[in-house]
């Protein structure tokens, strides 16, 4: 069975609607590519939300205060922060095929107008997004977590999934002249500028200052912690005496010169970062390695 036939009917219909105006001779090939991209996105959504301890539910009541992330049949992501001081934020990203920059909506004081339920549209008050397309999956934070921790997890998942979905689009769909690497300093600056509604120049200066401070701290011999990623520090590579070795290819003797002690930068990942890395399903993000 091909990837398209494995998809739920509602997603098949979405893909067919996208391809209505395309070249009929290319439609079958594109249909399969779109279906493969959809499968990879769902795998990524599932693995990332599970790694953050989020639960899949079929229905969430309108007054449920927990943070949640909604994946719609059209491939959009809707993130809702937990209720804090009677307010919750919303972020919507419509990540279209062959698009590198998702269209997005942000709002800071949003309410669910009705329960969110799989297979039905979700309705919101206090946002430019009034209604979503039909809901495919709902991932909800563990209620035992404090609101601040729920918010951190929803934000982390949102950033990871938004950029992961874009990468899947680029790697699964035919290349376009406008493709960019989403993780260069330039594109990260643009992303943060849009996400937080700040001038690009301000974000660029903040990032430059941050990187300069990290570098300065490391060069002064400090261990500089990078949040949940880990830490940077200097370690001393011991001196090495000159010695004679045999060349592995020719068998002849070669002189390896002496080397003084050197200070070298070292990154030590945190335990949580290593655990997350170990749990990543690499296939959705590395389709070129699949056989």
Secondary structure as GFF3:
##gff-version 3
##sequence-region A 1 291
A	DSSP	alpha_helix	3	6	.	.	.	ID=ss1
A	DSSP	alpha_helix	9	18	.	.	.	ID=ss2
A	DSSP	alpha_helix	24	51	.	.	.	ID=ss3
A	DSSP	beta_strand	55	57	.	.	.	ID=ss4
A	DSSP	beta_strand	59	60	.	.	.	ID=ss5
A	DSSP	beta_strand	68	72	.	.	.	ID=ss6
A	DSSP	beta_strand	77	80	.	.	.	ID=ss7
A	DSSP	beta_strand	90	94	.	.	.	ID=ss8
A	DSSP	beta_strand	103	107	.	.	.	ID=ss9
A	DSSP	beta_strand	111	112	.	.	.	ID=ss10
A	DSSP	beta_strand	116	117	.	.	.	ID=ss11
A	DSSP	beta_strand	121	125	.	.	.	ID=ss12
A	DSSP	beta_strand	131	140	.	.	.	ID=ss13
A	DSSP	alpha_helix	147	172	.	.	.	ID=ss14
A	DSSP	alpha_helix	185	196	.	.	.	ID=ss15
A	DSSP	alpha_helix	200	219	.	.	.	ID=ss16
A	DSSP	beta_strand	224	225	.	.	.	ID=ss17
A	DSSP	beta_strand	230	237	.	.	.	ID=ss18
A	DSSP	beta_strand	243	246	.	.	.	ID=ss19
A	DSSP	beta_strand	253	256	.	.	.	ID=ss20
A	DSSP	beta_strand	262	269	.	.	.	ID=ss21
A	DSSP	alpha_helix	271	279	.	.	.	ID=ss22
A	DSSP	three_ten_helix	282	284	.	.	.	ID=ss23
A	DSSP	three_ten_helix	287	289	.	.	.	ID=ss24
###
